Amino acid sequence: MTNERGRPELLVKFNGPAPLGAINELELSIRDDRDRSDDQTLAGGATPEERARTIWGPFRLSPHIDGADALGRSAGTFSLTHGEQRRLALEASKPPRWYEDAEGARRWRGEYQHTPLRVWVVCRVEGHKPWKLTADLITNGMTPEWVQAH
């Protein structure tokens, strides 16, 4: 992660192994802090769909920029040759509706401001089985601008 251009970005670089030459297809997605798919649904609380639409962490990909989806969860598929890098724009994750008012926004910020950005990367190279990488990336003290969901 970097903030060298005045905004948070994720740098994705293919360092090797060099004999592969290139990663033909790379799919990157932002992970949640934990799996919430089996959480109980309480009356008036978050539905499974609302939990799935929330990125539970400090950052998301900037929607519709650099091939990111509307939620900011996944980047479009791209390729990288050895030594090449790609920058993906990031922005602060959005608190869900049940984190209401200024107190809820403060609570959300407090829960995620010091947590890593969690990512999955699926790589495909011709002649090889696909493989999946996971990483918890330290945000180097970057402070996202937090806003309340509407």
N, C-alpha and C positions, 0 to 999 in steps of 0.2 A: 504494500500500500504506500501511496505517496500523496503529498499535498503540495508538491513543488510548483504546480501551475495555479495555486490559490484555491483549489477545490479538491476534495478527496477523489482519488482514482485507484483502481486496482490494476497493477501491472502483471500481465501474464506473459511469461517468457519460456521458450523451449531451449533449455540448456543441454539436453542430451538424453540418451546417448546419441552422439553424432552420427553413427552408422545408420540410424533410422532415416536421416535426411529431413523428414518432415512429419508432422502430425496432420494427417489428412482431414480429420474431423475432431474438433475439440468442443465439448459442450460443458459450459460452466453454469452452476446454479448456486444460489445463496441458501445455506441451511439454516434451520431454526436452532435455538439454543438447546432444545430437546424435542422429542417426538410427543405431540399432543393429540395424536389420532385416537387414543383410547381414553382421553380425559372424559369425565362425566359431564353430561349436559344438565345444568341446573336451570330451574324455572327463571326466566328473565336473563339468564346468562348467555355466554357466547355459544353459538351453534357450531357444530363441526365445520360447516362451510365458512363461517366467520374466522374461526381459528386457522383454517387452511389459507385464507386470504391475507392473513397477517404475517409479516416477516418479523420473527421474534429474535431480534438482535439489533446492533447499533446502526447498521447500514443496509441499504438495498441498492441494486443497480438502478441508475436513473432510467425510468420508464421511457421506452421508445427511442432511446439514444444508444448508439453502438450496437444495435440489434437486440436490445433488451425487450422483454415482454412488458405488457401493461402494468403488471404488479411489481416488476423490478426483481423478480425471483430468478429468471433465467436469461442468459445471454444467447443470442442466436448462434448457430453452429458456425465455426470459423476454422481456418487452418493456420499452422505456423511452421515455418522452416527453421532448421537449426540456427540458433542465435537470434531469431526474430522475436519481437515482443509486440503485444497489443495492449492498449490502455482502454479500460472500461470505466466510464463515469459512475460515481457513487453519490448517493445522497442519504440523509438521515431516514431511518425507517419511520413509519407513521404509526402513532399509537392507535389502537382500535377504539371503537365507540364507547366501550365500557370504561375506558380511562378518561372520564369526562372532566371538564373544566381544568383550570390551571393546576389544581392539586394532582389530578390524574396525569397530566402532562409531566409534572415534576417527578411523580412516581415512576413513570415510564423511563424518563431520562436517567433517573437514579439506578434503575434496574439494568440498563444497558450501556451506560457511558464508559464503563471500564471492562466490557466483555469483548472477546475476540470476534472478528468477522469469520464465520464458519462457511466454508465452501466445499462443493463437490465438483470434480472435473472428470468427465468421461473422455478417454482418448481412443481414437481409432486410427490405425496405421495399416495400410494394405499389406496383406500377408501375415498379420498378427491378430491374436484375439484382442478384443477391446479390454481396456483396464480402467479402473476407477480409482481416483486419488481423492483424499480428503485432507483438509487443512484447517486449523484454527489460527487465523492471522491476527497478530497483535496490531492494533490500530495506531500505535506509536503516539498516543496522546492526542490524536486528532479529535476535535470536538465538532460533531455535526450540529447543524442548526436544527433544533427540535421544534416541531410544530404539532399542534393538536389536530386530530382527525375531526372532520365535520360530518 
